[in-house]
Amino acid sequence: MLDCAIIGGGPAGLTAGLYATRGGLKNVTMFEMGMPGGQITQSSEIENYPGFFEHDKTGMDFMDTWQKQCFHFGLKHEMKKVERIAKTGEHFTIILEGGEQVEAKTTVVCTGSVPKRAGFKGEDEFFGKGVSTCATCDGFFYKDKPVTVLGGGDTALEEALYLSNICSDVYVVHRRDAFRAAPPTMERVEKKENIHLVTDSVIEEAYGDAMGLQGVKIKNIKTDEITDMKNTGLFVFVGHDVRNEVLQDENGGFICEMNDWGQVIVDLSMRTSVEGLYAAGDLRVEAPKQVVVAAGDGATAALQVISYIQEQA
């Protein structure tokens, strides 16, 4: 039986594995289908992780050292897909693809979330090369340059405000004539002279060359007029899909408490409503979706796992 099963191999899962094994647990396995690292491995440059400031290093380089460090202390990696998790008595059963089952005393779920794609032409082609879903991560690359933001909710406008302090102009494109953001957010946006609201419009196409994005074509859905916006940064905020499938039971319900958006409800110690079950990283409620926070979540969860197991002994 495992002391701890970790589901997901991003920054939260890797850090949970590091703290659990270095803290004395002997049987800790991380289940991750691909190479560990998470979404950050898609980034071309890392500037906002404390202590890491090497401009020639990519997200893949950044996470490579994490893997070596975590596995050094005894964390095992299984490239197997977890179908779901079940609480069986005092322990957990990890049901893997193909029907294989693994028993564990505790479980830390770090499956994260994935940004929704808007579906316009060129979005996939230029993702990571001008098209981004994280203003905090990539905004500084467009210092004193114009950028476009796609979206109409709180996240889109909050990120537009963030970008307005860095970029020369921020053009916010929204398909409706009114925004869904909270009134206080809208008031702040409207006071910013360099934020321009482009309503009743969609992104028709993102275009560029081998060097990256060069501009976007914006279509007014009422007039069909196309505006060619020359800029090298496009930030897409049309929501996230939380990867919570492993927490669903056979009937489609969830084994722990979730909010209306499918995020796991946890306390400050990453504890869920089920004893011995923890959630960390982008999967949890109010996650800022930053590597440094996900790592902290993983460490917190692992420390709680160690305490929980000691209490049960």
SULTAFEN-V295687 format. One record per backbone hydrogen bond with DSSP energy under -1.0 kcal/mol. NH is the residue of the N-H (numbers start at 1). CO is the residue of the C=O. Records with the same first field share a line. If there is no record, write none. Layout:
# SULTAFEN-V295687
NH->CO, CO
This chain:
# SULTAFEN-V295687
2->103
3->27
4->27
5->106
6->29
7->108
8->31
14->10
15->11
16->12
17->13
18->14
19->15
20->16
21->17
22->18
23->19
24->21
25->20
29->4
30->76
31->6
32->78
37->9
41->38
42->39
43->40
52->49
57->54
59->43
62->58
63->59
64->60
67->63
68->64
69->65
70->66
71->67
72->68
74->71
75->70
76->28
78->30
80->78
83->95
84->95
85->246
86->93
88->91
91->88
92->104
93->86
94->102
95->84
96->100
97->81
99->96
102->94
104->92
105->2
107->276
108->5
109->278
110->7
114->241
116->239
121->204
123->120
126->122
128->131
129->126
131->126
132->234
138->134
139->135
141->138
142->139
143->140
144->166
145->142
147->169
148->233
149->171
150->235
151->173
157->153
158->154
159->155
160->156
161->157
162->158
163->159
164->160
165->162
166->163
167->163
170->194
171->147
172->196
173->149
174->198
180->152
186->182
187->183
188->184
189->185
190->186
191->187
192->189
195->192
196->170
198->172
200->176
201->174
202->219
204->217
205->217
206->121
207->215
209->212
212->209
213->129
214->207
215->207
216->229
217->205
218->227
219->202
220->225
221->200
224->220
227->218
229->216
231->229
234->130
235->148
236->132
237->150
241->114
243->112
244->242
247->244
248->245
249->253
252->249
255->247
259->263
262->259
264->283
265->257
267->271
270->267
272->277
277->274
278->107
279->270
280->109
284->281
285->264
294->290
295->291
296->292
297->293
298->294
299->295
300->296
301->297
302->298
303->299
304->300
305->301
306->302
307->303
308->304
309->305
310->306
311->307
312->308
313->309
